[in-house]
Amino acid sequence: MMSLSILVLIHEYGHFLFARLFKTRVTKFCIFFDPWFTLFKYKPKNSETEYAVGWLPLGGYTQIAGMIDETQDAKDLSEEVQPWEFRAKPAWQRLFIMIGGVLFNFLLALFIYSMILFTWGDSYIDLQKAPLGMDFNETGHYAGFQDGDVLISADGEPLTRMGTDMLTAIIDAEEVTVLREGVEKTLIMPDDLMNRILADSVRFADFRYPFVLDSVLAGKPAAAAGLQKGDSITRMNGKSIAYFDFREEMAKRMERNDANHEVSLTFIRNGVEQTTTITTDENYQMGVLVDYVSRMPVRTKTYGFFESFPAGISLGVSTLTGYVNQMKYIFSKEGVKQLGGFGTIGSIFPATWDWHQFWTMTAFLSIILAFMNILPIPALDGGHVLFLLYEIITRRKPSDKFMERAQITGMAILFALLIWANFNDILRFLF
């Protein structure tokens, strides 16, 4: 909710600022929608604008005098045009008023990205340096990947870090090169890879984290078997494993209430390979703590204050470009099923508070909000921009009645998408 409030406030302030800059009257500035009642409202003395907070967190609005939008229709504009009204302003001024929200959301994202880089730097794990390669889901295995593969390149372009850019590169590639047991292999990507990934409920790929013991708890099975801090476990029952492989195997045994609690572990201590047998406890645990993240080759680049701005701009532009490129998948059968509402938005934030993640996701959502609002759909900023561009080019202004009908059509489309997106969230929760 905090993130959404920030995004709506900045977006509406963009409209408000340009309206006031061109001496256009703003009658109401509202964060969130307020049908039937308002949580808070205040109108300063001698001010033309009422400031309010609504109760329905679907967005917000800036009510601008003389403009057909979700708060006013053609009937409200039947009186003589006043010089301080939106409709009295030149088309180029109205255009700036309409793009103000999108512009401010995009600038906000660039600023947040810059401050993230200044505060925390840019940290990532180099895909090609991952010691145990990657684990892949069922779709990854279908495409020919094997657990332990190190991702090298997609159509000859190096793959350097995990994220949406990596996934998009693999989806769009004809072939992907991996390093498998020290030998480079070329995999031909199937044509239906994107549809399968969209249908997945499990992440396409993740790192295989080393199973290196950070500490061994006294009196537990691992201590009884002689395991020590720093031991690197490489095999379980003769099969090569990473940290999460052991957890998954123990979870499966617990699920089926397996009577077999015994497991053979091969580990490396001081460069020497050894094997021991452990009988896990009643919860299929052996009593160790693992600090698997610090064992990965993390690269971190730090930025000075002024260095962070061009880097933040570059990151914001690349994020927007990647998001736009992925939009083509939304209109597929599986893509429509993946549309999400408030539940999906909430799920992208971590369960425990993390400022880095909070600001990263806020910047990303600000990019999305800017892009979605500029789409040429009536009722969105982009719809108004489209009609204004038509007016500038043809020197003919659409009628108020046409604008009202377009507004109603656009609102119907938006509400249908909103209902569908949140319905998808409910289905995911139930099933």
C-alpha positions as CSV (number, residue, x, y, z in Angstrom):
1,M,0.0,0.0,0.0
2,M,2.9,2.4,0.8
3,S,4.4,1.8,-2.7
4,L,1.1,2.3,-4.4
5,S,0.4,5.5,-2.5
6,I,3.8,6.9,-3.6
7,L,3.2,6.0,-7.2
8,V,-0.3,7.5,-7.3
9,L,0.8,10.6,-5.5
10,I,3.6,11.3,-7.9
11,H,1.5,10.4,-11.0
12,E,-1.3,12.8,-10.0
13,Y,1.1,15.5,-9.0
14,G,2.5,15.4,-12.5
15,H,-0.9,16.3,-13.9
16,F,-1.4,18.9,-11.1
17,L,1.9,20.6,-11.7
18,F,1.5,21.1,-15.4
19,A,-2.1,22.2,-15.0
20,R,-1.1,24.9,-12.5
21,L,1.9,25.8,-14.7
22,F,-0.5,26.7,-17.5
23,K,-3.0,28.4,-15.1
24,T,-5.6,25.7,-15.4
25,R,-7.9,25.3,-12.4
26,V,-7.7,22.0,-10.5
27,T,-10.9,21.5,-8.4
28,K,-9.8,18.3,-6.7
29,F,-6.6,16.4,-6.0
30,C,-7.4,12.9,-4.7
31,I,-5.2,10.0,-3.8
32,F,-7.2,6.8,-4.4
33,F,-10.9,6.8,-5.5
34,D,-13.6,8.1,-3.3
35,P,-17.1,6.9,-4.5
36,W,-19.8,7.7,-1.9
37,F,-17.4,9.0,0.8
38,T,-13.9,10.3,1.4
39,L,-11.6,9.3,4.2
40,F,-10.0,12.7,4.4
41,K,-10.5,16.1,2.6
42,Y,-9.1,19.5,3.1
43,K,-9.5,22.8,1.2
44,P,-7.1,25.5,2.2
45,K,-8.5,29.0,2.5
46,N,-8.6,31.0,-0.7
47,S,-7.6,27.8,-2.7
48,E,-9.4,26.5,-5.7
49,T,-8.3,22.9,-5.0
50,E,-9.7,20.4,-2.5
51,Y,-7.2,17.8,-1.4
52,A,-8.6,14.4,-0.5
53,V,-7.8,10.7,0.3
54,G,-10.2,8.1,-1.0
55,W,-10.8,4.6,0.3
56,L,-10.6,2.6,-2.9
57,P,-7.0,1.9,-3.9
58,L,-7.5,1.6,-7.6
59,G,-5.6,4.8,-8.5
60,G,-6.4,8.4,-8.0
61,Y,-7.4,11.5,-9.9
62,T,-6.8,15.1,-10.5
63,Q,-10.1,16.8,-11.3
64,I,-9.3,19.6,-13.8
65,A,-11.9,22.1,-14.7
66,G,-13.3,21.9,-18.2
67,M,-12.0,18.4,-19.0
68,I,-14.0,15.2,-19.8
69,D,-12.8,12.4,-17.6
70,E,-14.0,9.9,-15.0
71,T,-15.3,12.8,-12.9
72,Q,-17.0,15.0,-15.5
73,D,-19.0,14.4,-18.7
74,A,-20.3,16.5,-21.6
75,K,-23.3,17.8,-19.5
76,D,-20.9,19.4,-17.0
77,L,-19.4,21.4,-19.9
78,S,-22.5,22.9,-21.2
79,E,-21.7,26.4,-19.9
80,E,-19.6,29.0,-21.7
81,V,-15.9,28.2,-21.8
82,Q,-13.9,30.0,-19.2
83,P,-10.2,31.0,-19.7
84,W,-9.0,28.9,-16.7
85,E,-10.6,25.7,-18.1
86,F,-8.7,22.8,-19.7
87,R,-10.7,23.1,-22.9
88,A,-9.7,26.7,-23.3
89,K,-6.0,25.9,-23.4
90,P,-4.0,25.4,-26.6
91,A,-3.6,21.7,-27.6
92,W,0.1,21.6,-26.8
93,Q,-0.6,22.8,-23.2
94,R,-3.3,20.2,-22.8
95,L,-0.9,17.6,-24.2
96,F,1.7,18.4,-21.5
97,I,-1.0,18.3,-18.8
98,M,-2.0,14.8,-19.9
99,I,1.5,13.4,-20.2
100,G,2.6,14.9,-16.8
101,G,1.6,11.9,-14.8
102,V,3.4,9.4,-17.0
103,L,6.5,11.7,-17.2
104,F,6.7,12.0,-13.4
105,N,6.3,8.2,-12.9
106,F,9.2,7.5,-15.3
107,L,11.4,10.2,-13.7
108,L,10.5,8.8,-10.3
109,A,11.7,5.3,-11.4
110,L,15.0,6.8,-12.7
111,F,15.6,8.6,-9.5
112,I,14.8,5.6,-7.3
113,Y,17.1,3.4,-9.5
114,S,19.9,6.0,-9.1
115,M,19.5,6.1,-5.4
116,I,19.5,2.3,-5.1
117,L,22.8,2.2,-7.0
118,F,24.2,4.9,-4.9
119,T,23.1,3.3,-1.6
120,W,23.6,-0.4,-2.2
121,G,25.5,-0.6,-5.5
122,D,24.8,-3.3,-8.1
123,S,25.3,-6.8,-6.8
124,Y,24.8,-10.0,-8.9
125,I,26.0,-13.5,-9.3
126,D,27.8,-14.0,-12.6
127,L,26.0,-16.9,-14.4
128,Q,29.2,-18.1,-15.9
129,K,31.0,-18.2,-12.6
130,A,28.3,-20.2,-10.7
131,P,30.2,-23.1,-9.3
132,L,27.5,-25.7,-9.6
133,G,25.5,-24.2,-12.5
134,M,21.7,-24.0,-12.4
135,D,18.7,-26.0,-11.5
136,F,15.8,-26.0,-14.0
137,N,12.1,-26.7,-13.7
138,E,10.2,-29.2,-15.9
139,T,10.0,-26.7,-18.8
140,G,13.7,-26.2,-18.6
141,H,14.3,-29.9,-18.8
142,Y,11.8,-30.1,-21.8
143,A,14.0,-27.5,-23.6
144,G,17.0,-29.7,-23.1
145,F,18.7,-28.1,-20.1
146,Q,20.1,-30.4,-17.3
147,D,20.6,-29.5,-13.7
148,G,24.2,-28.4,-13.3
149,D,24.4,-26.7,-16.7
150,V,26.2,-23.4,-16.7
151,L,24.5,-20.8,-19.0
152,I,27.0,-19.3,-21.5
153,S,25.2,-17.5,-24.3
154,A,21.9,-17.2,-26.2
155,D,22.4,-16.9,-30.0
156,G,26.0,-16.0,-29.4
157,E,25.2,-13.1,-26.9
158,P,26.8,-13.8,-23.4
159,L,24.4,-14.5,-20.5
160,T,25.8,-12.7,-17.5
161,R,23.2,-12.4,-14.8
162,M,19.9,-14.0,-13.7
163,G,16.7,-12.0,-14.3
164,T,14.1,-11.1,-16.8
165,D,16.7,-10.1,-19.4
166,M,18.2,-13.6,-19.2
167,L,14.9,-15.3,-19.5
168,T,13.8,-13.1,-22.4
169,A,17.1,-13.8,-24.2
170,I,16.6,-17.6,-23.8
171,I,13.0,-17.4,-24.9
172,D,13.8,-15.4,-28.1
173,A,16.9,-17.4,-28.9
174,E,17.1,-20.2,-31.5
175,E,20.0,-21.8,-29.6
176,V,21.5,-21.6,-26.2
177,T,25.0,-22.6,-25.3
178,V,25.7,-24.2,-21.9
179,L,28.8,-25.7,-20.2
180,R,28.0,-29.3,-19.2
181,E,30.5,-31.2,-17.2
182,G,33.3,-29.1,-18.7
183,V,32.1,-29.4,-22.3
184,E,30.1,-26.8,-24.2
185,K,26.8,-28.0,-25.6
186,T,24.4,-26.2,-27.9
187,L,20.7,-26.6,-27.3
188,I,18.0,-25.8,-29.9
189,M,15.1,-24.0,-28.2
190,P,11.6,-25.3,-28.9
191,D,9.0,-23.0,-30.5
192,D,6.5,-23.4,-27.7
193,L,9.0,-22.4,-24.9
194,M,7.3,-19.1,-24.1
195,N,3.8,-20.7,-23.7
196,R,5.2,-23.3,-21.4
197,I,7.0,-20.8,-19.3
198,L,3.9,-18.6,-19.0
199,A,2.0,-21.7,-17.8
200,D,4.6,-22.6,-15.1
201,S,4.0,-22.0,-11.5
202,V,7.7,-22.8,-10.6
203,R,10.7,-20.6,-11.5
204,F,12.4,-21.5,-14.8
205,A,15.9,-21.7,-13.3
206,D,17.8,-21.0,-10.1
207,F,21.3,-21.3,-8.9
208,R,22.6,-24.6,-7.5
209,Y,24.0,-23.5,-4.1
210,P,27.0,-25.3,-2.6
211,F,26.2,-27.4,0.4
212,V,28.9,-26.1,2.7
213,L,28.3,-26.4,6.4
214,D,28.4,-23.1,8.4
215,S,27.9,-24.8,11.7
216,V,27.1,-28.2,13.2
217,L,24.7,-28.4,16.1
218,A,25.9,-30.4,19.1
219,G,24.0,-33.5,19.9
220,K,22.5,-33.8,16.4
221,P,22.9,-36.5,13.8
222,A,25.5,-34.6,11.8
223,A,27.7,-34.0,14.9
224,A,27.4,-37.7,15.8
225,A,28.5,-38.7,12.2
226,G,31.6,-36.5,12.6
227,L,30.7,-33.7,10.2
228,Q,32.4,-30.3,10.9
229,K,32.1,-26.7,10.0
230,G,33.5,-26.0,6.5
231,D,32.7,-29.5,5.1
232,S,31.4,-29.3,1.6
233,I,28.9,-32.0,0.9
234,T,29.0,-33.0,-2.8
235,R,27.0,-36.3,-3.1
236,M,24.1,-38.0,-1.4
237,N,23.7,-41.7,-1.9
238,G,26.3,-41.5,-4.7
239,K,24.4,-38.8,-6.6
240,S,25.8,-35.2,-7.1
241,I,23.8,-32.7,-5.0
242,A,23.5,-29.1,-4.1
243,Y,22.0,-27.6,-0.9
244,F,18.4,-27.6,-2.0
245,D,18.6,-31.1,-3.4
246,F,19.0,-32.4,0.2
247,R,16.1,-30.4,1.5
248,E,13.8,-31.5,-1.3
249,E,14.7,-35.2,-0.8
250,M,14.1,-34.9,3.0
251,A,10.8,-33.1,2.4
252,K,9.7,-35.9,0.1
253,R,10.6,-38.5,2.7
254,M,8.6,-36.6,5.3
255,E,5.6,-36.3,3.0
256,R,5.4,-40.0,2.5
257,N,6.4,-40.8,6.1
258,D,9.3,-42.8,4.9
259,A,10.7,-45.2,7.5
260,N,14.2,-44.8,6.0
261,H,16.0,-42.0,7.8
262,E,19.5,-43.1,6.7
263,V,21.5,-41.2,4.1
264,S,25.1,-41.6,2.7
265,L,26.9,-38.2,2.3
266,T,30.1,-37.6,0.5
267,F,32.0,-34.5,1.5
268,I,35.3,-32.7,1.0
269,R,37.3,-31.6,4.0
270,N,40.7,-29.9,3.5
271,G,40.8,-31.1,-0.1
272,V,40.2,-34.7,0.9
273,E,37.0,-36.6,-0.2
274,Q,35.3,-38.6,2.6
275,T,32.0,-40.5,3.0
276,T,29.8,-40.9,6.1
277,T,26.4,-42.3,6.9
278,I,23.8,-40.2,8.8
279,T,20.5,-41.2,10.3
280,T,18.4,-38.1,10.4
281,D,16.0,-37.3,13.3
282,E,12.3,-37.8,13.4
283,N,11.8,-34.6,11.3
284,Y,14.4,-35.8,8.7
285,Q,16.9,-33.1,9.8
286,M,20.6,-33.7,10.5
287,G,21.3,-30.5,12.6
288,V,23.4,-28.2,10.5
289,L,23.3,-24.6,9.4
290,V,24.3,-23.6,5.9
291,D,25.3,-20.1,4.7
292,Y,24.9,-20.9,1.0
293,V,24.7,-17.4,-0.3
294,S,28.1,-16.2,0.8
295,R,29.6,-19.2,-1.0
296,M,28.5,-17.7,-4.4
297,P,30.7,-15.5,-6.5
298,V,28.9,-12.2,-6.0
299,R,30.0,-9.2,-8.0
300,T,29.3,-5.7,-6.6
301,K,29.9,-2.4,-8.4
302,T,29.6,0.7,-6.2
303,Y,28.6,4.2,-7.5
304,G,29.4,7.7,-6.3
305,F,26.5,10.1,-6.0
306,F,26.9,11.7,-9.5
307,E,27.9,8.4,-11.1
308,S,24.6,6.9,-9.9
309,F,22.4,9.1,-12.1
310,P,23.6,8.0,-15.6
311,A,23.7,4.4,-14.3
312,G,20.2,4.8,-12.9
313,I,18.9,6.2,-16.2
314,S,20.4,3.4,-18.1
315,L,18.9,0.8,-15.7
316,G,15.5,2.5,-16.0
317,V,15.5,2.6,-19.8
318,S,16.6,-1.0,-20.0
319,T,13.9,-2.1,-17.6
320,L,11.3,-0.2,-19.7
321,T,12.6,-1.7,-22.9
322,G,12.5,-5.2,-21.4
323,Y,9.0,-4.7,-20.2
324,V,7.8,-3.4,-23.6
325,N,9.4,-6.4,-25.3
326,Q,7.6,-8.8,-23.0
327,M,4.2,-7.2,-23.7
328,K,3.8,-9.3,-26.9
329,Y,3.5,-12.4,-24.8
330,I,0.5,-10.9,-22.8
331,F,-1.8,-11.3,-25.7
332,S,-1.2,-15.1,-26.0
333,K,-3.6,-17.6,-24.5
334,E,-1.2,-18.4,-21.6
335,G,-0.3,-14.7,-21.2
336,V,-3.9,-13.7,-20.5
337,K,-4.1,-16.3,-17.8
338,Q,-1.1,-14.7,-16.1
339,L,-2.6,-11.3,-15.7
340,G,-2.6,-10.4,-12.0
341,G,-4.3,-7.9,-9.7
342,F,-3.6,-6.7,-6.2
343,G,-2.7,-10.2,-4.9
344,T,0.0,-10.5,-7.6
345,I,1.4,-7.0,-6.8
346,G,1.5,-7.8,-3.1
347,S,3.3,-11.1,-3.8
348,I,6.3,-9.5,-5.5
349,F,7.3,-7.8,-2.3
350,P,9.3,-9.8,0.3
351,A,7.5,-11.3,3.3
352,T,10.0,-9.5,5.6
353,W,10.7,-5.8,5.3
354,D,13.7,-5.1,3.0
355,W,14.3,-1.5,1.9
356,H,16.3,-2.5,-1.0
357,Q,13.6,-4.8,-2.4
358,F,10.9,-2.3,-1.5
359,W,12.5,0.5,-3.6
360,T,13.5,-1.9,-6.4
361,M,9.9,-3.1,-6.8
362,T,8.5,0.5,-6.4
363,A,10.7,1.7,-9.2
364,F,9.7,-1.3,-11.4
365,L,6.0,-0.7,-10.7
366,S,6.5,3.0,-11.5
367,I,7.9,2.0,-14.9
368,I,4.8,-0.3,-15.4
369,L,2.4,2.4,-14.4
370,A,4.0,4.9,-16.8
371,F,3.9,2.5,-19.7
372,M,0.4,1.2,-19.0
373,N,-1.0,4.8,-18.7
374,I,0.4,5.9,-22.0
375,L,-1.3,3.1,-23.9
376,P,-3.8,4.6,-26.4
377,I,-6.9,3.4,-24.5
378,P,-9.7,5.9,-23.8
379,A,-9.9,6.8,-20.1
380,L,-6.1,6.4,-19.8
381,D,-3.7,9.3,-20.3
382,G,-2.6,7.7,-23.5
383,G,-6.2,7.9,-24.9
384,H,-6.4,11.6,-24.2
385,V,-2.9,12.0,-25.8
386,L,-4.1,10.2,-28.9
387,F,-7.1,12.5,-29.3
388,L,-4.9,15.5,-28.7
389,L,-2.4,14.4,-31.3
390,Y,-5.3,14.0,-33.7
391,E,-6.4,17.5,-33.0
392,I,-2.9,18.9,-33.5
393,I,-2.5,17.1,-36.8
394,T,-5.9,17.7,-38.3
395,R,-6.7,21.0,-36.5
396,R,-10.1,19.4,-35.7
397,K,-11.2,18.8,-32.1
398,P,-13.3,15.7,-31.3
399,S,-16.8,16.6,-30.1
400,D,-17.5,16.5,-26.4
401,K,-20.1,13.8,-27.0
402,F,-17.5,11.6,-28.8
403,M,-15.0,12.2,-25.9
404,E,-17.7,11.2,-23.4
405,R,-18.5,7.9,-25.2
406,A,-14.8,7.1,-25.6
407,Q,-14.3,7.7,-21.9
408,I,-17.1,5.3,-21.0
409,T,-15.8,2.7,-23.4
410,G,-12.3,3.0,-22.0
411,M,-13.6,2.7,-18.4
412,A,-15.5,-0.5,-19.3
413,I,-12.3,-2.0,-20.9
414,L,-10.3,-1.1,-17.8
415,F,-12.8,-2.5,-15.3
416,A,-13.1,-5.7,-17.3
417,L,-9.3,-6.1,-17.2
418,L,-9.3,-5.3,-13.5
419,I,-11.9,-7.9,-12.8
420,W,-10.2,-10.5,-14.9
421,A,-6.8,-9.8,-13.3
422,N,-8.1,-10.2,-9.7
423,F,-10.2,-13.2,-10.7
424,N,-6.9,-14.8,-11.8
425,D,-5.5,-14.0,-8.3
426,I,-8.4,-15.7,-6.7
427,L,-8.0,-18.9,-8.9
428,R,-4.3,-19.0,-8.0
429,F,-5.1,-18.7,-4.3
430,L,-7.8,-21.5,-4.4
431,F,-6.0,-23.9,-6.7
